Amino acid sequence: MKIDFKHARGVFEDYLNGYDREDEKIKLKIIHTYGVVKSAREIGHRMHLNEEDQQLAELIALLHDIGRFQQLRLYNSFSPDTMDHAAFGVQLLFEGENPMISRFIEDRSYDELIRVAIARHSDFRLEGIQDERTLFHAKMIRDADKLDNCRVKLVDSVEAMIGVPQEHAGEGKISPKVWESCLRKEAVSSPDRITSVDYWVSYAAQYYDLNFKETWQIMKEKDYISRIIKRLQYKEKDTREKMEILEQQMNAYMEKILC
């Protein structure tokens, strides 16, 4: 059955009307949601996906952060300490006698694929998905989410992201465990982050977890890695040197994938 994204978007807009659209955090999350839809569309078009999988990828992107809005209403925070927004989103969409997902799409044969993709989109590592198509869409939403997060890291307030004014965010040194993850070409585990610089390093290093060459093509075209790393002014000589190493290492990693 053809997925009607226009219909799903209308249902999503109706859902958003239950929240304060003038709230700055709600606004940011709405912008991000549609940014992820746009990213999924661009990645999918570069892959020449069939129409069904393209529409499915965009629907998952539309719904991937639906749990965030209630998290903001209850806690006024995006912190994972307050709520597992991915798990709550799945609960919101799929539980009960008349699951909300049926308002977005009539054909229920996609339920398990959509459920898994949304549930796993914020996992530190994507593991244990056996079905090939489900795994593809789980990878797709993770790439689309990270791709729009490049935009977020460049335009949103640094203080809103890490709780420190931009002029102070580059102070301090990179913690040893964080730097070890970078040298292994791995994403940084959240508990390892101590300093404000650690958080910024983790925002760059997360792109080691990208799945698709097409995503890397966009990353290169928009020079996202260098632009994110260079947004802050690093006060410590050791930190400046390591950020230069990270920038060179990540760009070399990208070129190796794209060659």
N, C-alpha and C positions, 0 to 999 in steps of 0.2 A: 504494500500500500504506500502511496506517495505521502511523504511527510509534509505537512502544510506549515512552513516556518512562519509565514505571515500571521496565520491564526494563532500559533503558539506565542508569538511576540505580543499579540493583542491580549492574550490571557495573562501574560507576564506583566504587562502594563497595568492591567486591572488589579493584579496582586500588589503591585507597588503602590497603588492608590491607598492601600491600608497603612502606609507608613508616611512619615513626614519627609516629603521630597525636598524641603528647604534645609533640612539638616545636612551639614557639610559632609559628614561621614557617609550618610545615605547617598548623597550626590556622587561622592567618589566611587562608591561601590556600584552604582548604576552605570557610571561612565566606564568603569573597569569591565563590567559584564558585557557591554556592547563592544568594548575594545577586544575582548577575548573572542566574541563572535566574529569580528572583523579579521582577527588573526587566524582563526580556524578556516575562515573563507579563503584567505590568501594562501595559506599552506596547502589547503585542499585543491585549489585551482592549479597551483604549481605541480601538484601530484597528478593532475587530471583525474581526480576521483569521479566515480559514477555519481549520478544525481542523488541516488538514495543515500549513499555514504556521506556525500557532501551535506545534505540536509540534516542527516543524523548528527554529524559533527557539530553543525551550527546549533542544533537543538540542545545538545549536551553542553555546549558553551553557554547558551542562554540560561541554563538551569544550574550550572555547576556551583554557583555561590548563593543559591537561593536561601540557604541557612544563615547567611551573614546578616540578613535584615533583622531577623528575630534576635540574633546575638547582639546587634546594636541596640535594639529596643530594650532588651533585658539588662545589658551590661555596659552599654556605650563603649564597647571595646572590641577590637579584632583579635585580642590575645587568645592563643590556644588554651591558656589556663582557665578561661571562662567557659569555653564551649568548644567541642569538636564540630566545627561548622559543616564539614563534609558529611559526617555521620548524621547530624541533625537534618541536613538537607535531604538525605535519603529517607529518613524517618518521615519528614514532612510530605515528601512526594509519594511514598509507596505504602505507608501504613494506613490502616482503617478500612472500613467496609467500602467506601468510595474514594479510592486513592486520588490525590490531586493530579498525579501524572496523566490520568484519563482526560483531564481538562485540556492538556497540552497536545495530546496525541491519542487518537482513537484506537489505533492498532497496538494491542498490548504485547505483541510478540517481541517487541524491543525492550521490554521492561528490565530484564536481567542485565542486558548489555549497558543500558543507561544507568542502572543502579550501581553496577560495579565501577563504571567510568567516573561517576560523581563521587562515590565513596572513596576511591583511591587517588583522586586527583591531587591531594595534598600530602600523600605519604612521602616520607623521606626517600624511600626506594620503592620502585614498582616491582613486586615479586609475586609469584604464585598464581598468575592468571594463565589458564591453560588454553582457553578458546582463542583462536587466532584473531578473529574479528573483534572480539571484546578487547583483547590486548592492544590492537591497533587503535581503537578509539580511546582507550585509557592513555595511551602514549600521545595521541593527538590533543586531548584536552590539556594534558600537562605541558606540552610544547606551546599551545596557544595561550595558556595562562601565563607561562614564563615570558613569552614574547610581548604580551601587553604589559607585563611588569617592567619591561625595559622602559616603556613610555612612562610608567608610574615613577620609576626611580629618577627620571630626568626632569619631570615637571612638577611632581608633588613636593610638598614641604619636607625638607630633611628632618626637621623637628617633629613633624607629625609621624614620620616613619620610625625614628629611633629615639625620640624623646630628648634630643639635644639640639640646640641651635646650630645651623650649618657652619657658622664660624668656629665652633668648638668641636664639631663632629670628627674632624681629622686629627684631634689630639690623642696622644697615647700610642702605645705599641700594639702590634698584632700578637695575640696570645699564641703560645707554642703549638697547641693542638689545632688551632685554626690554620696556622701556617703549614703544619704537617699535612692537613687535608688538601690544601692548595698544591703542595708539591706532589702529592699523589694523584693530582688532577681529579679530585672528588668534591662533591658538594660538602658544605660545612654543617655538622650536626648542631642543632640549636643550643643544646646544653653546653657546648664548648665555647660559646660566645660570651665574652666578659666585657670588653671595652666597646665604646661606640665604633671604633675602627673595625673591630671584629664583625660587627653587624654589616658594615658597608662591604667588607671583604666577602662576607657570605652572600650578599646580593649579587656580586659578580661571579663567584665560584659556583653558584647554583646552575649556571649555564653549561657546566660539565655534564649535567644530567639531561641535556637535550637529546631527542631521539631521532630526528629526521634531518636529512641533508637540506631539504627545502627550508627548514627553519633556520639553519645556519646561513643559507644564502641571504635571507632577509637580515639576519644579524650583521652580516658583512656589509651589505648594501647601506645599512643605516649606521654602521660603525658604532654599534651599541656598546661593545665591551670597553673600548677606549673612552667613550663619552661618559659611561657610568663611573669608571675608575677615576677619571679626571674631574669629576664634579666637585670633589672635596679637595681642600688644601691640607696636606699632611705635614704636621709640625716637626715630627721626629725624623732625623736623617735615616735611621734604620727602617722606619715605616715607608718613607719615600722610595727607598731603594727596593724594598720588597714589593711595593705596588707597581713599580716599573717592571720588575721580574714577572709579576702576575700578569700584567698587561701583555708583555711579550710572549709569555708562555701560552696564554689563552688564545691570542691571535694566531700563534703558530699551530696550536691544536685545531683551530677552526680551518686554517689553510690546508692542513693535512686531510681533514674530512672532505673538503671541497675539491681537492686536486683530482 
